Amino acid sequence: MAIQPLKVGVIGVGGIAATHMPGWAASPYTTVVAGADTSPEALALWGKRWEVERLYTDSLAIIEDPDIDIIDICTPSMFHAPLAVAALNNGKHVICEKPLAPTPDEIRQMIAARDRSGKLLMTAQHHRYSPQGMALKAEVDKGALGDVYHARAWYLRRNNVPNGPGFLLKSRSGGGACIDIGVHALDTALWLMGSPTPVSVTGIARNALSKLPGAWSPWAGGSEIMPEMDVEELAVGFVRFANGATMMLEFSWMLNGPHNEDLQVWLYGTAGGCHYPKAELYTSTNQPRQQYDITLQYLPQVLGPHAVECMAFAEAVFTGKPSPVPAEQSLAVQIILDSIYTSAETGREVRLDE
């Protein structure tokens, strides 16, 4: 019997949505039937590229359409929560770009709407679907690292600031490098560690380079950074977990160093360590006295991480499986990122277990 595909509507078609579309097209469970965007020009180009005819400048036209099963939210961060809650309230399954929302309270509202609706809610954390990520996760889950007691995660850029209001105005983004790229490294680290519970966070957030006269970014062809920018370029954090583990975090759009685009996650355990995205394991033995570096060779072959996350969500919806990225895990990520901001503002450690 032929599969009746789930119908997908995409909200926000001008940016990251392009990386989702191959996944919806490749999935046997879905077909994209509609798109919405505030830019008629972007909407027309997207519709022509993907042969989608139902195009709207009002997102409610998709959210309230009873013919649509899945809403894919690809808008700036500040719009995630209201759109997701509205979609869930209208009986839609929702996959939403990262961060799930800029604040923990908004994510809690999304979880409550999910629970009321009985539908699935997933954050599009594509690093979980990279070949290296999936291969490392399998090894960590088998116990290759033993007890993981420390982690380091960073996402650093030289001066590659995403120079646009959707990123640099807090009213639209909710934050700077910490939320924009930090969410990737932190989510990957927590996922590989098995999602331990955070109990305290210390952090700083600041601007050092972006406000200098003539500060510029290669983003958008090499333009000067918006003077209205009111979010941080750098965030640093230290996290303690209930199981005794610790984590160091560094996120920056602008650093004077060689890292034009450098995402790294290191886990350290009693039996070994690992590195993402290299897909390497490190261990040593006392008898004999030897050290071993192991590179995982047989990595999963995937269409592309952004595409695979959409395919995984479609399969979960169609088969009745749980959300591949539970919103509760995204809540833990955002609690840590939000606590970095709070610690930076107060100059004190933020306790999460009180």
N, C-alpha and C positions, 0 to 999 in steps of 0.2 A: 504494500500500500504506500502510495506517495506521501511524503511528509508535507504537511501544511505549514509553511514557514511562518515564524513569528514576524510581525511587522514592526520595524524600527523607525523611530523619528529622532533626528539629530538636532540638538539645539546648540548653536554656535558653530558655524561651518567654516570660519575663515582661517583657522590655525591648526591646532592639534587634531581636529576631526579628520584631516586628510590621512593621518596614520591609522585611524580606526577603520576607515572604509574598506581596505583590503580584507580585514578580518570578517566584517559583516558579509562581504561578497563571497568569501571562501567557506563560510559556515553553511552546512546543509540545513540549518535550523532557522535562518533569518533572511529577510530581504528589507532593504531600506526603502521606505515609501514616502518620506517627508523630511523636510529640513526647515529650520527657522533661524533667522539672524537679523540683527538690527541694521545690517548693511545690505541694501538691495543689490549692490554691485557684487559683493562677495557671494551672496545667495545665488545670483544668476550664474556666476562662474562655476560654483560648486554643483548646481543642478545640472548644468550642461556636461560637466566632467563625469558625473556619476549617473547621468540619465535618470534623475529624480525630478518629477514634474510638480509635485505638491510642495510649493515653496511659500513660506509665510514670514512676515516681519514681526508677527506677534507670536511669542512662544506658547501662549495659552491655546492657540489654534491646534497645536499638536498635543499638548497636555490633556485637553478636553475631548480629543477625538477618540471615540469609543473603538475605532478600528485599529488603533495602535497598541501594541503589547509592551514594547521596550522603549524607554527614553534614554538617549545617550547625551549627557550634559558635557559640553566642551567650551563653556563660557569662562570669563574671568572668575576668580575664586569667590568674590563677594556675592555672586548670584547663585552659587551652588545650592546652598541650603533652601532658599525660598522656592527655587525651581524643583528641587528634588522632593520637598515636602508636598508641593502642589501635585506633582506627578504621582507620588505614592498615594496621596489622598484620592486621586482619580483612578486608582487601580492599575498603575503601570509598574513594571519592574524598572529599576534605575541603575545604570552604570554611570559613574561621575568621575571626571578627571580629578587628579590630585591638586591640592589637598582636598579631602572630602568637604571640608569647610574651614574657614579661617580660625574659628574658635571652638573649644570643646562643647560649649553649650549649644551651638548650632548643630553639631554632630549628634548630640543627645536628642535634639528635636527631630532630626532625620531618623534616628533609631526608633523613636516613639512612633513616628509616622509609618515606618516599615512594619513595626509590630502590629499596629492597628490594621494595616492593609493586608498583611500576610504575603506581601511581595518581596522580591529579592532586592538588596541594595549592595552595591560593590564599588569600591574605589579602584580606579584604573592605575594600579601600581605596576608599571610594565617591567621593571627590573626583576620582578618575581618570575617573569616569563622569558627572560633571556636564557640562551643555552647554558651559559656559565652559572647563572643563578639556580636553574633547575638541577644541574649536575651537582653543584656544591650542597644544595639542600638535601639531596638524597644521601650524600656521604655524612653530613652532620647528623641527620636523623638516624642513621645507622650506628652512631656513636663514635665516629672517626676522631672527634676532638675530645671525647670524654666530657668532663664537667667544664663548660665554658664559663670562665670567671672574669674575663675582661674583653672589651671590644673597643676598636677605634673606627670612626666613620667620618669621612669628609667628602665634600664636594666643593672644589676650588676652581676659580677662573682667574685669569690674569687681569683683564679689564673688559670682559665680555658681559656688559650690563644689558639686560633686555629693555632697551630704551623706548618705552611706551607707557601710556597712562594705565593700561591694564596690569602692569607690573609695578610701576614706580609711585603710584598714588595709593596710599593706604585705604582710602575710601573704596577702591575697586579691588585691591589685591589682598588686603588684610595684613600685609607684611612684606618684607623684602627677601633677601637671599635665604633666610632661615626657612620661610614657608615655601618659596618657589623651588629651590633645588635641594634644600636640606631635607625635605620630606622624602626624597628619593633614597638618600644614603641612610637616613634613620630607619625608614620602613624596611629596607633591605637587611640592615643589621638586626633589627628586632625579629624579623621573620626567620632569618638564619639561626638566631639564638633560641627560637621556640617561644617568642612573645612573653618574656618575663615581665613581672609587674614593677613599674617604677615607683620608688618611694621618696626620692628627693632629686632636685635639679638645681644646679648653680650655673649661671650664664652671664654673658655680656652681649650687647648688640651696639654697633656703632658705625659711623661713617668717617673715613680718613682720607680717601682719595676722590670720591665722587663729587665732593663739594669744592675741590680745588679749581681755580680759574682755568677754563678751557678743557676741563675733564671730558673725555670722549669715550665712545664705545664703538667697536667694529659693527655692532648690531645695526641693522638698517643702513648699511653702506658707509658707516663711519661718521656718525653725527655726534654733536655735543650732547652730554647728558641733560635731560630735562631739568631746569632749575627748580621746578616744582616738586621734585623727588622728595618724599617725606618718609621713606622706609630705609631700613639698614642695608648696608652693603656687606657687612661682616657680622656673623654670630658665632659664638663659641660656647660650648656647654659641657658639663660634667654630670653624669647621671648615676645614681645608686639604685639597685633593684632589690626586691624583697628576698631573692635567693642569695644575696651577697655579691652578685656580679656588679661590675662597673663599666662605664662607657665614656669615652672622650669624643666630642663632636666639634667639627669645624666646617663652617659654610661661608663661602664668600663669592661675590661677583667680581671683586677687584682686589688682587694682591700682587705685589711686585715680586713675581716669581715665574718659573717656567711653565706653570700649570694652566694652559689655555682652556682645558676642559678635563678636570681630573677628579673622578669619582672613585673612591676606594673604601672598602670595608675589610677590616682585619678582625678575626676572632681568635682568641687564645684560650685553650683548654688544657686540662690535665694530661690528655693523651696526644694532643697535637694542636696545630693552628691552621688557619686557612686565609686565603685572599680572594676577594671579589673585586674586579671582574676577571682576574687571571685564571680562576678555577685551579688554584694550586693548594696543596696540603703540605704541612711541614711537621715533622715529628723527629724524635730522637730516642735512642735506647741506651740503657746503662750497661747492659751485657748483651752483645758487645757495645763498646762505646762508639756510637755511630749516629750520624744525622742524615735525615732523608728529606728530599724535596720531591714531591709527587705532582706531576701535571696531569690533570684529567684529560684524556684524549678523546673519548667517545661522548661528545656532547649532543644533546637533542637537536635535531634539525627542525627549525621552526621558520614559519613564514616571516616573522618579525615580531618582537615582543608586544608592540601596541596592537597588532592584529590578533595575536594569540590570546591576549587577555579578553578581547571581545568574543572570540570563538569560545573560550572557556565559560564566559558568562552566558552566552547563548545556549550552550549545552546544559549548564546548570538549570536555567529556566525551563528548558524543554523537558529535561529528564526528572525535574523535581529535586535536584541536589542542593545542598547549602551554597551560599554565596562563596565563591572562590577566595575572595578577600573580605572577611567579615568586617562590618563597620566598627565592631568593638575594637579590633586591632588598629583601625585608623583613628579611633578615639584616643587610644593610648599614645599613638604618634603625636597627635595634636596637643594632648596634655603636656607632653615633654616640650614641644616647640613653644607653646604658649607660656610654659613656666620659664623658659629661657628669657622671654621678653619681661616677664614679671620680675625675675631675679635681676635682670639688667636695670630695670627701673628702680628697684628698691635697694640694690646692693647687697641682698641677702639670699641665702639658700631658701628654696621653696620646698616645703614638706608636703608630700602628697598622701601620707599615711596618718594624718591627724584628723 
